[in-house]
Amino acid sequence: MRNKILLLGSGELGKEVVIAMQRLGQYVIAVDNYENAPAMQVAHEFEVINMLDGDELDRIVAKHNPDFIVPEVESIRTERFYDYEKQGFTVIPSAKAANFTMNRKAIRDLAAIDLGVKTAKYKYATSYQELKEGVAFTGMPCVVKPLMSSSGKGQSVIKKEEDIEKAWNYAVEGSRGDLMEVIVEAFIDFDYEITLLTLTQNNGDTLFCPPIGHRQERGDYQESWQPMAMQDAHLRTAQDIAYKVTKALSGSGIWGVEFFIGKNGVYFSELSPRPHDTGMVTLAGTQNFTEFELHVRAILGIPVLDITLIRNGASAVVLADKANNNFPTFTGLNEAALFPNTDFKIFGKPTTRPYRRMAVALAHGNENTTELVEKAKEVADKVKLS
């Protein structure tokens, strides 16, 4: 059956969702707040609106009358999703999931208070003064994040008193939408962090991808690898937490559930109700289905019987180093193509800014993931923007 999909958010992850949708014969309208967004370049139709404008969102939903509404970014007036469900629209994974997880406050309180999941010690702040009080509560070092942001925007670490005001200003600048509130959380002494891609299906089955390790800078991922070697007990704990949280939020789709793993066990960090940036490593053929194919199958109700690790893989990002309002030119692709068992994907973003993610390099094989990460970084280093 050919369904009409309204994709809210059209970045590089959305682009892969569109490709996976079209391979299963679906019709996609890609929406974002700027023209020529990556997913728009491969969708059947596109719309350019401010998704924080509830009236505009209502207009687009009424105009296209979609079978599925698929949010792919945070900056959406997500409370409108409850009305859409009442009107008979299907929101992915659900209105509750989208509304809760687009805001760190809602999802953190659900996990820590309602479900009793272990998290970092935390406080919220709506002003610089409240942030100072929050830092006093959590102690230093601590991490500050906007309640609504993505790709590490607005995130920083406070190590000394002088950092507090800078952290507040940076968090406000990096916040998506009109929510001027931050979360401050105690810094966890962790050994590593993982993304546990979790697939919920309308037949009730929940499946887990092999864990993905990743490294961050400025709150944004730089490299990821699959699988992440970890103790079976820690993996079972993470799976149990992921199951509880996704079940409480309800709905079908892929979820990127993030954890810190340290000497004191497994800490829930946050989750995304959609494909995760660290999960781009699955484009290296690490699994029998990429995270995007899994998401699409769950949306359409096509059952997935199992998720199997095919081979080890790694990803490394290619970042812009300056602002450019024109489509960037890429060079070095011939050199990047000379590494065996590697690939690269250029996202097609029309403009650049410092540290904006513009492409990803991939490596796969039987080598250990440490070696594959280094190979992916070598490929990424060859890809240049101008």
C-alpha beads as a LAMMPS data file, in Angstrom:
LAMMPS data file: protein, C-alpha beads

386 atoms
385 bonds

1 atom types
1 bond types

-500.0 500.0 xlo xhi
-500.0 500.0 ylo yhi
-500.0 500.0 zlo zhi

Masses

1 110.0

Atoms # bond

1 1 1 0.000 0.000 0.000
2 1 1 1.320 3.440 -0.908
3 1 1 1.095 5.745 2.093
4 1 1 1.617 9.482 2.263
5 1 1 4.369 10.398 4.740
6 1 1 4.761 13.907 6.169
7 1 1 8.384 14.148 7.315
8 1 1 8.919 17.013 9.764
9 1 1 12.633 17.754 9.555
10 1 1 14.763 17.251 6.468
11 1 1 18.403 16.890 7.522
12 1 1 20.794 14.069 6.707
13 1 1 18.950 11.544 8.877
14 1 1 15.650 12.501 7.289
15 1 1 17.226 12.077 3.853
16 1 1 18.060 8.449 4.601
17 1 1 14.523 7.908 5.917
18 1 1 13.107 9.244 2.633
19 1 1 15.343 6.911 0.613
20 1 1 14.260 3.942 2.745
21 1 1 10.600 4.996 2.395
22 1 1 10.819 5.242 -1.371
23 1 1 12.432 1.823 -1.624
24 1 1 9.225 0.495 -0.085
25 1 1 7.026 2.483 -2.456
26 1 1 5.915 5.307 -0.160
27 1 1 5.168 8.953 -1.027
28 1 1 7.049 11.531 1.060
29 1 1 6.586 15.260 1.681
30 1 1 9.693 16.692 3.352
31 1 1 9.283 19.733 5.607
32 1 1 11.875 22.070 7.123
33 1 1 12.487 25.760 7.755
34 1 1 14.887 26.252 4.830
35 1 1 14.919 25.324 1.138
36 1 1 17.105 22.617 -0.366
37 1 1 17.398 20.699 2.882
38 1 1 18.918 17.233 2.268
39 1 1 15.676 15.247 2.528
40 1 1 13.879 17.675 0.217
41 1 1 16.330 16.768 -2.530
42 1 1 15.047 13.178 -2.647
43 1 1 11.393 13.586 -1.567
44 1 1 8.368 13.763 -3.871
45 1 1 7.315 17.163 -2.490
46 1 1 8.579 19.645 0.054
47 1 1 7.287 22.478 2.222
48 1 1 9.241 25.300 3.862
49 1 1 7.618 26.475 7.104
50 1 1 8.492 27.434 10.662
51 1 1 7.502 24.235 12.459
52 1 1 7.325 26.137 15.752
53 1 1 4.342 28.006 14.295
54 1 1 1.420 25.813 15.290
55 1 1 -0.924 27.379 12.750
56 1 1 1.519 26.700 9.922
57 1 1 1.908 23.135 11.121
58 1 1 -1.887 22.717 11.183
59 1 1 -2.106 24.122 7.652
60 1 1 0.453 21.673 6.270
61 1 1 -1.175 18.664 7.958
62 1 1 -4.611 19.688 6.631
63 1 1 -3.228 20.337 3.136
64 1 1 -1.517 16.971 2.744
65 1 1 -3.751 14.766 4.925
66 1 1 -0.888 12.285 5.543
67 1 1 -1.163 8.680 6.635
68 1 1 1.864 9.129 8.907
69 1 1 3.405 12.192 10.548
70 1 1 7.099 11.501 11.155
71 1 1 8.987 14.097 13.253
72 1 1 12.744 14.134 12.656
73 1 1 13.913 17.233 14.585
74 1 1 13.294 18.890 17.964
75 1 1 12.062 22.327 16.918
76 1 1 8.418 21.474 16.315
77 1 1 5.287 22.579 18.144
78 1 1 4.943 18.999 19.387
79 1 1 1.947 19.638 21.643
80 1 1 -0.090 19.875 18.416
81 1 1 0.552 16.171 17.870
82 1 1 -2.029 15.260 20.516
83 1 1 -4.701 17.041 18.472
84 1 1 -3.578 15.274 15.312
85 1 1 -3.953 11.888 16.972
86 1 1 -7.466 12.842 18.084
87 1 1 -8.205 13.727 14.463
88 1 1 -7.124 10.228 13.400
89 1 1 -3.586 10.911 12.200
90 1 1 -0.770 8.510 13.140
91 1 1 2.203 10.274 14.747
92 1 1 5.510 8.351 14.880
93 1 1 6.243 6.836 17.316
94 1 1 3.339 8.578 19.135
95 1 1 2.285 12.072 20.152
96 1 1 3.400 11.359 23.716
97 1 1 6.805 10.095 22.613
98 1 1 7.451 13.034 20.306
99 1 1 6.280 15.595 22.838
100 1 1 8.216 14.124 25.767
101 1 1 11.488 13.468 23.998
102 1 1 11.717 16.788 22.190
103 1 1 12.119 18.302 25.676
104 1 1 14.853 17.033 28.006
105 1 1 12.800 17.984 31.068
106 1 1 9.877 15.742 30.225
107 1 1 11.967 12.712 29.340
108 1 1 14.349 13.100 32.286
109 1 1 11.484 13.352 34.781
110 1 1 9.755 10.359 33.209
111 1 1 12.901 8.250 33.535
112 1 1 14.143 9.422 36.929
113 1 1 10.872 10.062 38.771
114 1 1 8.185 7.916 37.147
115 1 1 10.309 4.900 36.195
116 1 1 13.046 5.139 38.837
117 1 1 15.857 4.801 36.288
118 1 1 19.378 5.764 37.362
119 1 1 20.419 9.159 35.933
120 1 1 22.906 11.870 36.800
121 1 1 21.924 14.227 39.632
122 1 1 20.178 17.193 37.977
123 1 1 18.314 20.494 38.321
124 1 1 16.515 22.850 35.930
125 1 1 17.116 26.568 35.538
126 1 1 15.221 29.369 33.795
127 1 1 17.700 32.129 34.690
128 1 1 21.376 32.694 35.370
129 1 1 20.645 32.870 39.109
130 1 1 18.798 29.538 39.030
131 1 1 21.693 28.023 37.107
132 1 1 24.069 29.125 39.882
133 1 1 21.800 27.429 42.404
134 1 1 21.686 24.307 40.220
135 1 1 25.468 24.171 40.029
136 1 1 25.638 24.425 43.809
137 1 1 23.237 21.467 43.998
138 1 1 25.027 19.199 41.486
139 1 1 28.578 20.290 42.268
140 1 1 31.380 20.873 39.787
141 1 1 32.214 19.702 37.229
142 1 1 28.735 19.630 35.744
143 1 1 27.133 19.722 32.310
144 1 1 24.633 22.339 31.096
145 1 1 22.280 21.693 28.162
146 1 1 19.288 23.548 26.719
147 1 1 16.077 21.616 27.289
148 1 1 15.499 21.689 23.544
149 1 1 18.486 21.334 21.216
150 1 1 20.280 18.823 19.024
151 1 1 23.789 17.858 17.926
152 1 1 25.288 19.283 21.112
153 1 1 24.190 22.864 20.435
154 1 1 24.346 24.966 23.599
155 1 1 25.989 22.221 25.660
156 1 1 29.021 22.961 27.829
157 1 1 30.895 21.809 30.929
158 1 1 31.219 24.002 34.024
159 1 1 34.501 23.434 35.851
160 1 1 34.817 26.678 37.802
161 1 1 32.672 29.601 38.996
162 1 1 33.617 31.829 36.048
163 1 1 32.175 29.268 33.616
164 1 1 28.592 29.607 34.864
165 1 1 27.620 32.830 33.093
166 1 1 29.267 31.724 29.837
167 1 1 27.443 28.390 30.062
168 1 1 24.091 30.122 30.573
169 1 1 24.562 32.429 27.588
170 1 1 25.798 29.607 25.371
171 1 1 22.870 27.370 26.336
172 1 1 20.324 30.089 25.584
173 1 1 21.970 30.802 22.216
174 1 1 21.963 27.090 21.330
175 1 1 18.385 26.400 22.373
176 1 1 15.975 25.390 19.659
177 1 1 12.563 26.931 19.752
178 1 1 11.348 29.441 22.284
179 1 1 12.039 27.498 25.486
180 1 1 14.567 29.396 27.619
181 1 1 15.273 26.700 30.176
182 1 1 18.303 24.489 30.774
183 1 1 19.189 21.338 32.634
184 1 1 22.329 21.184 34.749
185 1 1 23.513 17.712 35.660
186 1 1 26.388 16.311 37.655
187 1 1 29.301 15.107 35.580
188 1 1 29.377 11.308 35.571
189 1 1 32.784 9.658 35.763
190 1 1 32.031 7.250 32.945
191 1 1 34.262 4.798 31.110
192 1 1 32.382 5.075 27.822
193 1 1 28.999 6.019 26.388
194 1 1 26.738 4.112 24.033
195 1 1 23.702 4.476 21.857
196 1 1 21.371 1.497 22.093
197 1 1 19.170 1.597 19.002
198 1 1 15.850 0.120 20.134
199 1 1 13.152 -1.022 17.710
200 1 1 9.548 -1.059 18.920
201 1 1 6.960 -2.678 16.668
202 1 1 3.188 -2.675 16.503
203 1 1 3.184 -6.455 16.985
204 1 1 4.560 -5.827 20.491
205 1 1 8.078 -7.111 19.788
206 1 1 11.005 -4.957 20.906
207 1 1 14.428 -5.632 19.384
208 1 1 17.846 -4.132 20.102
209 1 1 20.690 -3.368 17.736
210 1 1 24.214 -4.263 18.843
211 1 1 25.412 -1.351 21.020
212 1 1 27.123 1.587 19.338
213 1 1 30.036 3.365 20.990
214 1 1 30.720 7.011 20.243
215 1 1 32.965 9.941 21.053
216 1 1 31.737 13.517 21.412
217 1 1 33.178 17.002 21.178
218 1 1 31.152 20.124 21.957
219 1 1 28.304 17.770 22.796
220 1 1 28.189 16.436 19.234
221 1 1 29.328 13.035 18.019
222 1 1 32.597 12.808 16.104
223 1 1 33.038 9.063 15.611
224 1 1 30.864 6.037 16.270
225 1 1 31.544 2.321 16.057
226 1 1 29.577 -0.889 16.210
227 1 1 29.652 -3.097 18.144
228 1 1 30.803 -1.555 21.414
229 1 1 32.435 -4.197 23.581
230 1 1 30.778 -4.175 27.007
231 1 1 29.905 -6.445 29.899
232 1 1 26.822 -8.599 29.331
233 1 1 25.363 -7.406 32.636
234 1 1 25.659 -3.756 31.621
235 1 1 24.115 -4.475 28.221
236 1 1 21.176 -6.285 29.818
237 1 1 20.638 -3.362 32.193
238 1 1 20.680 -0.888 29.297
239 1 1 18.223 -3.028 27.335
240 1 1 15.915 -3.252 30.343
241 1 1 15.937 0.535 30.776
242 1 1 15.419 1.133 27.053
243 1 1 12.470 -1.262 27.082
244 1 1 10.854 0.451 30.085
245 1 1 11.245 3.978 28.724
246 1 1 10.077 3.218 25.184
247 1 1 7.123 1.210 26.484
248 1 1 6.076 4.128 28.718
249 1 1 6.232 6.490 25.732
250 1 1 4.497 4.014 23.359
251 1 1 4.526 3.694 19.600
252 1 1 6.501 2.012 16.836
253 1 1 9.835 3.081 15.396
254 1 1 13.554 3.203 16.055
255 1 1 14.775 4.974 19.199
256 1 1 18.290 6.156 19.932
257 1 1 18.681 5.553 23.667
258 1 1 21.896 6.978 25.145
259 1 1 23.707 5.671 28.228
260 1 1 26.818 6.373 30.242
261 1 1 28.630 3.261 31.451
262 1 1 30.933 3.692 34.441
263 1 1 32.261 2.102 37.585
264 1 1 28.923 2.692 39.304
265 1 1 26.927 1.008 36.565
266 1 1 24.608 2.154 33.792
267 1 1 23.154 5.672 33.687
268 1 1 20.336 6.690 31.373
269 1 1 21.217 9.924 29.556
270 1 1 18.538 10.742 26.961
271 1 1 16.793 9.351 23.922
272 1 1 15.546 10.318 20.482
273 1 1 12.321 8.803 19.063
274 1 1 13.865 8.502 15.609
275 1 1 17.130 7.463 13.896
276 1 1 20.177 8.661 15.783
277 1 1 23.218 10.435 14.335
278 1 1 25.627 7.893 15.858
279 1 1 23.571 5.208 14.081
280 1 1 24.880 6.387 10.714
281 1 1 27.499 3.693 11.301
282 1 1 24.811 1.215 10.176
283 1 1 25.211 2.688 6.670
284 1 1 28.504 0.756 6.637
285 1 1 26.519 -2.482 6.404
286 1 1 27.074 -3.476 10.015
287 1 1 23.560 -4.925 10.345
288 1 1 21.047 -6.769 8.199
289 1 1 18.992 -3.509 8.187
290 1 1 20.212 0.064 8.632
291 1 1 18.606 2.087 11.408
292 1 1 16.650 3.954 8.704
293 1 1 15.268 0.769 7.178
294 1 1 14.288 -0.436 10.653
295 1 1 12.480 2.846 11.362
296 1 1 10.550 2.686 8.108
297 1 1 9.539 -0.939 8.559
298 1 1 8.259 -0.195 12.046
299 1 1 6.281 2.804 10.747
300 1 1 4.671 0.737 7.998
301 1 1 4.009 -2.245 10.248
302 1 1 6.344 -4.567 8.335
303 1 1 7.663 -7.007 10.959
304 1 1 11.378 -7.348 11.660
305 1 1 12.171 -10.808 12.999
306 1 1 15.726 -10.171 14.147
307 1 1 18.582 -7.683 13.993
308 1 1 21.882 -9.344 13.168
309 1 1 25.416 -7.977 13.290
310 1 1 26.980 -8.619 9.866
311 1 1 30.388 -6.997 10.345
312 1 1 32.221 -4.412 12.416
313 1 1 31.972 -0.792 11.337
314 1 1 32.840 2.797 12.164
315 1 1 31.851 6.306 11.138
316 1 1 33.613 9.674 11.322
317 1 1 32.071 13.047 10.571
318 1 1 33.215 15.687 8.103
319 1 1 32.694 19.173 9.539
320 1 1 32.646 22.606 7.959
321 1 1 35.204 25.085 9.267
322 1 1 33.611 28.338 8.093
323 1 1 30.329 29.918 7.058
324 1 1 29.253 29.763 3.427
325 1 1 25.804 30.687 2.135
326 1 1 26.267 28.835 -1.154
327 1 1 26.322 25.115 -1.813
328 1 1 29.849 24.041 -0.802
329 1 1 32.246 22.376 -3.199
330 1 1 33.821 19.095 -2.083
331 1 1 37.319 18.067 -3.056
332 1 1 39.539 15.132 -2.176
333 1 1 36.911 12.532 -3.048
334 1 1 39.271 10.633 -5.344
335 1 1 41.814 10.366 -2.542
336 1 1 39.125 9.369 -0.038
337 1 1 38.003 6.564 -2.352
338 1 1 41.413 4.842 -2.280
339 1 1 40.939 3.237 1.149
340 1 1 39.620 -0.360 0.905
341 1 1 36.343 -1.251 2.629
342 1 1 35.308 2.369 3.110
343 1 1 32.679 4.776 1.815
344 1 1 31.518 8.352 2.311
345 1 1 28.142 10.096 2.141
346 1 1 27.778 13.793 1.335
347 1 1 24.595 15.196 2.819
348 1 1 23.921 18.008 0.353
349 1 1 23.351 20.781 2.880
350 1 1 23.075 24.094 1.009
351 1 1 25.029 26.227 3.492
352 1 1 27.830 25.782 5.995
353 1 1 28.833 27.165 9.380
354 1 1 31.694 26.236 11.678
355 1 1 31.359 22.657 12.979
356 1 1 28.261 21.912 10.886
357 1 1 28.161 18.229 9.927
358 1 1 28.362 18.030 6.132
359 1 1 29.306 14.417 5.358
360 1 1 30.227 11.140 7.006
361 1 1 33.007 8.645 6.304
362 1 1 32.408 4.933 6.854
363 1 1 34.650 1.902 7.287
364 1 1 33.842 -1.770 7.683
365 1 1 35.617 -5.096 7.976
366 1 1 36.927 -7.756 10.303
367 1 1 39.391 -5.411 12.023
368 1 1 38.633 -4.324 15.562
369 1 1 36.565 -1.177 15.886
370 1 1 39.515 0.910 17.083
371 1 1 41.294 0.299 13.777
372 1 1 38.103 0.952 11.822
373 1 1 37.577 4.280 13.571
374 1 1 41.082 5.352 12.574
375 1 1 40.433 4.307 8.988
376 1 1 37.125 6.223 8.890
377 1 1 38.918 9.306 10.257
378 1 1 41.554 9.002 7.546
379 1 1 38.843 8.955 4.897
380 1 1 37.085 11.931 6.514
381 1 1 40.337 13.892 6.574
382 1 1 40.630 13.574 2.790
383 1 1 37.221 15.150 2.180
384 1 1 37.573 18.935 2.012
385 1 1 35.019 21.745 1.662
386 1 1 35.446 25.040 -0.125

Bonds

1 1 1 2
2 1 2 3
3 1 3 4
4 1 4 5
5 1 5 6
6 1 6 7
7 1 7 8
8 1 8 9
9 1 9 10
10 1 10 11
11 1 11 12
12 1 12 13
13 1 13 14
14 1 14 15
15 1 15 16
16 1 16 17
17 1 17 18
18 1 18 19
19 1 19 20
20 1 20 21
21 1 21 22
22 1 22 23
23 1 23 24
24 1 24 25
25 1 25 26
26 1 26 27
27 1 27 28
28 1 28 29
29 1 29 30
30 1 30 31
31 1 31 32
32 1 32 33
33 1 33 34
34 1 34 35
35 1 35 36
36 1 36 37
37 1 37 38
38 1 38 39
39 1 39 40
40 1 40 41
41 1 41 42
42 1 42 43
43 1 43 44
44 1 44 45
45 1 45 46
46 1 46 47
47 1 47 48
48 1 48 49
49 1 49 50
50 1 50 51
51 1 51 52
52 1 52 53
53 1 53 54
54 1 54 55
55 1 55 56
56 1 56 57
57 1 57 58
58 1 58 59
59 1 59 60
60 1 60 61
61 1 61 62
62 1 62 63
63 1 63 64
64 1 64 65
65 1 65 66
66 1 66 67
67 1 67 68
68 1 68 69
69 1 69 70
70 1 70 71
71 1 71 72
72 1 72 73
73 1 73 74
74 1 74 75
75 1 75 76
76 1 76 77
77 1 77 78
78 1 78 79
79 1 79 80
80 1 80 81
81 1 81 82
82 1 82 83
83 1 83 84
84 1 84 85
85 1 85 86
86 1 86 87
87 1 87 88
88 1 88 89
89 1 89 90
90 1 90 91
91 1 91 92
92 1 92 93
93 1 93 94
94 1 94 95
95 1 95 96
96 1 96 97
97 1 97 98
98 1 98 99
99 1 99 100
100 1 100 101
101 1 101 102
102 1 102 103
103 1 103 104
104 1 104 105
105 1 105 106
106 1 106 107
107 1 107 108
108 1 108 109
109 1 109 110
110 1 110 111
111 1 111 112
112 1 112 113
113 1 113 114
114 1 114 115
115 1 115 116
116 1 116 117
117 1 117 118
118 1 118 119
119 1 119 120
120 1 120 121
121 1 121 122
122 1 122 123
123 1 123 124
124 1 124 125
125 1 125 126
126 1 126 127
127 1 127 128
128 1 128 129
129 1 129 130
130 1 130 131
131 1 131 132
132 1 132 133
133 1 133 134
134 1 134 135
135 1 135 136
136 1 136 137
137 1 137 138
138 1 138 139
139 1 139 140
140 1 140 141
141 1 141 142
142 1 142 143
143 1 143 144
144 1 144 145
145 1 145 146
146 1 146 147
147 1 147 148
148 1 148 149
149 1 149 150
150 1 150 151
151 1 151 152
152 1 152 153
153 1 153 154
154 1 154 155
155 1 155 156
156 1 156 157
157 1 157 158
158 1 158 159
159 1 159 160
160 1 160 161
161 1 161 162
162 1 162 163
163 1 163 164
164 1 164 165
165 1 165 166
166 1 166 167
167 1 167 168
168 1 168 169
169 1 169 170
170 1 170 171
171 1 171 172
172 1 172 173
173 1 173 174
174 1 174 175
175 1 175 176
176 1 176 177
177 1 177 178
178 1 178 179
179 1 179 180
180 1 180 181
181 1 181 182
182 1 182 183
183 1 183 184
184 1 184 185
185 1 185 186
186 1 186 187
187 1 187 188
188 1 188 189
189 1 189 190
190 1 190 191
191 1 191 192
192 1 192 193
193 1 193 194
194 1 194 195
195 1 195 196
196 1 196 197
197 1 197 198
198 1 198 199
199 1 199 200
200 1 200 201
201 1 201 202
202 1 202 203
203 1 203 204
204 1 204 205
205 1 205 206
206 1 206 207
207 1 207 208
208 1 208 209
209 1 209 210
210 1 210 211
211 1 211 212
212 1 212 213
213 1 213 214
214 1 214 215
215 1 215 216
216 1 216 217
217 1 217 218
218 1 218 219
219 1 219 220
220 1 220 221
221 1 221 222
222 1 222 223
223 1 223 224
224 1 224 225
225 1 225 226
226 1 226 227
227 1 227 228
228 1 228 229
229 1 229 230
230 1 230 231
231 1 231 232
232 1 232 233
233 1 233 234
234 1 234 235
235 1 235 236
236 1 236 237
237 1 237 238
238 1 238 239
239 1 239 240
240 1 240 241
241 1 241 242
242 1 242 243
243 1 243 244
244 1 244 245
245 1 245 246
246 1 246 247
247 1 247 248
248 1 248 249
249 1 249 250
250 1 250 251
251 1 251 252
252 1 252 253
253 1 253 254
254 1 254 255
255 1 255 256
256 1 256 257
257 1 257 258
258 1 258 259
259 1 259 260
260 1 260 261
261 1 261 262
262 1 262 263
263 1 263 264
264 1 264 265
265 1 265 266
266 1 266 267
267 1 267 268
268 1 268 269
269 1 269 270
270 1 270 271
271 1 271 272
272 1 272 273
273 1 273 274
274 1 274 275
275 1 275 276
276 1 276 277
277 1 277 278
278 1 278 279
279 1 279 280
280 1 280 281
281 1 281 282
282 1 282 283
283 1 283 284
284 1 284 285
285 1 285 286
286 1 286 287
287 1 287 288
288 1 288 289
289 1 289 290
290 1 290 291
291 1 291 292
292 1 292 293
293 1 293 294
294 1 294 295
295 1 295 296
296 1 296 297
297 1 297 298
298 1 298 299
299 1 299 300
300 1 300 301
301 1 301 302
302 1 302 303
303 1 303 304
304 1 304 305
305 1 305 306
306 1 306 307
307 1 307 308
308 1 308 309
309 1 309 310
310 1 310 311
311 1 311 312
312 1 312 313
313 1 313 314
314 1 314 315
315 1 315 316
316 1 316 317
317 1 317 318
318 1 318 319
319 1 319 320
320 1 320 321
321 1 321 322
322 1 322 323
323 1 323 324
324 1 324 325
325 1 325 326
326 1 326 327
327 1 327 328
328 1 328 329
329 1 329 330
330 1 330 331
331 1 331 332
332 1 332 333
333 1 333 334
334 1 334 335
335 1 335 336
336 1 336 337
337 1 337 338
338 1 338 339
339 1 339 340
340 1 340 341
341 1 341 342
342 1 342 343
343 1 343 344
344 1 344 345
345 1 345 346
346 1 346 347
347 1 347 348
348 1 348 349
349 1 349 350
350 1 350 351
351 1 351 352
352 1 352 353
353 1 353 354
354 1 354 355
355 1 355 356
356 1 356 357
357 1 357 358
358 1 358 359
359 1 359 360
360 1 360 361
361 1 361 362
362 1 362 363
363 1 363 364
364 1 364 365
365 1 365 366
366 1 366 367
367 1 367 368
368 1 368 369
369 1 369 370
370 1 370 371
371 1 371 372
372 1 372 373
373 1 373 374
374 1 374 375
375 1 375 376
376 1 376 377
377 1 377 378
378 1 378 379
379 1 379 380
380 1 380 381
381 1 381 382
382 1 382 383
383 1 383 384
384 1 384 385
385 1 385 386
